[in-house]
Amino acid sequence: MASLTIFANFQINSEERFLRMKDSFESFRNIKAENWVINCRGEHSEKTMKFLQEQLEGKLVAYSLESKKGWFHDTKQMLKDINTDFVFFWVEDHLNLVDTKEYDQILSDLKESGSEYMGYSWWHF
């Protein structure tokens, strides 16, 4: 079976954004991921990380990076904690619309075909 890391480097700077992140998380919380490598910035970052820690228990690799060098620089700091076949780039305000069990087959197909990328968002375009 293919292994998976959920990755995010997001900014939660309002209560509305925090609520959208929670909705997004709930939509795919049961996906079979080895770990969740998450950096959170912004006014609600502590509350966000507390929520994720409670939900993910030992699977969360938490960061609170917010350097003046920007998102990409901070993201590079996190890469050392990713050692799975695939990485799911979590966009905190996008919802998963399929049963998370579907990802088992999707990941298996990706591994079998040697695929390196599958976008999951903005498919309607």
Summary of the structure (lengths in Angstrom):
residues: 125
radius of gyration: 14.5
end to end distance: 30.7
largest distance: 42.0
contacts: 330
relative contact order: 0.24
helix: 42%
strand: 18%
